[in-house]
Amino acid sequence: MYITRESDYGVRCVIYLSRNPQSIVPVNEIAKSMHIPKTFLAKILQRLAKAGIVKSVRGVGGGFSLLKKPADISMLDVIKAIQGECAINICAVNAKVCRLSRSCSVHPIWVELRHIMVERLRKENFAKLI
């Protein structure tokens, strides 16, 4: 599996917000502190908001804050919000996309690796990471 730059930025953003979970933080502040291009970060924050990880506060003093406690947000949650399901091969997510999944000797390995990766990412929450 390849973690996209967008997912990496999403993780960094949630780490930053987790340090002060009650605060409303402007996009500019997150972008500057975490070395993320502001326009790119705005798109990432939209996806995190759609996934229910962050909330947007408009107006003067607006910005973003966490919707959940850092301990209740996993790395898997953020990665799924940004890039979708985690897998080394798409057949490990949906065997129907490959006609050979039932007879392929490698398919069980892809499925096992996906399971290991997903469980590991699920265990890592943002309370631990800060």
N, C-alpha and C positions, 0 to 999 in steps of 0.2 A: 504494500500500500504506500502511496505517496501522499504525504501531508502537504497540501498546497500552501503557498505563501499566505493566502487569504485565511486559511485555518490557523496557521501560526500566529498571524496578527490577531485573530479572534481570541486565541488563548491568552496572548499578551494583554489584550484589552480587558478580559475578565480578571486576570491577575491584578491589573492596576485597580479596577473597580472593587475587587475583593479586599484590598488593603484598607478601604474606608467604605464598608458596605452601605452605610446610611447616607453617604454623601451623593449629591447630584454634581456630576463632573462634566464640564464642557468638552466637546469633541476636540477642540484645539489643545487642551491640556493633556488629554490621553495621547493624542497624536504626537505631540512634542516629547512627552516623557518616554513613550514606548517606541519612538522612531518609526512611526507608521504614517504614510502619506494621508493627509486629512480627507481628501475625496474618497480614497480607498476605504478608510476607516468608517466613513459615513455609511457606505454600502454594507459593510460588515455589521455595523451596529443595527441596521435595519433587519438583517437576517436574524441576529440575536434577539431582537425585540419580537419578531414574528414567532420565534421559538419559545418565547416566554422566559428568557434568561435575563434580559435587561428591560428597562422601561425608559421611554423618552419623556422628558419634561420640557415643554415649550416655553418660550418667552424669556424675559430678562432673568438671569440666574438659572436658565434652563441647561439641559444637558442630559446625561444618562446616569442611571443607577441600577443596581442589581434588583431583580424581583424576588430572588431567593437568597437564602443564606449561602455563603461560599461553600460550606460543608455539603450543601444539597445540590451543588452543580459539579458535574464530572467533566473531565476532559472529553469524554465521549459525547456528552450533551452538546458541547461547543462545536466539536468537529462535525457531528451530524447536522447541526444547524447550518453550518457553513458549506460543507461539501457533500452531505448525504451519507449513506451507509458506508461503513468501513469494510474493505475487503481487498485482498491481494488480486483476486480474480472475480469478475462479476458472477460467475457460476456458483460461487460460494454464498452469494446473497440470494440468487434465484437460479436454481438448477434448470429451469425451463428455457433459459436463454441459450443453452448449449445442448445440442442433440446427443452429445457423447457423455453427459454427466453421469448417467446410470452405469455406463461401462468403462468410464475413464479411470485409470489407476491413480491418476494424480488428483482427481476431484476430492477424495476424502482428506488429502493433505491440505488443500486450499481451505476446506471447511474447518478443519482443526486449527489451522493458523489464524483464520478469521476469529474463531471462538476465543483463542488465547489473547489475541490483540484486543478484541472488544471487552473482554473481562478485565484486562489490565487497565485500559483506558477508563472503564467504568469505576474502578477502585480509586483512581486518582482524582480527588476533589480539590477545589480551590482553597479550602481552609488549610490543607496540607501544603499546597504550593506556595502559600505566602509565608 
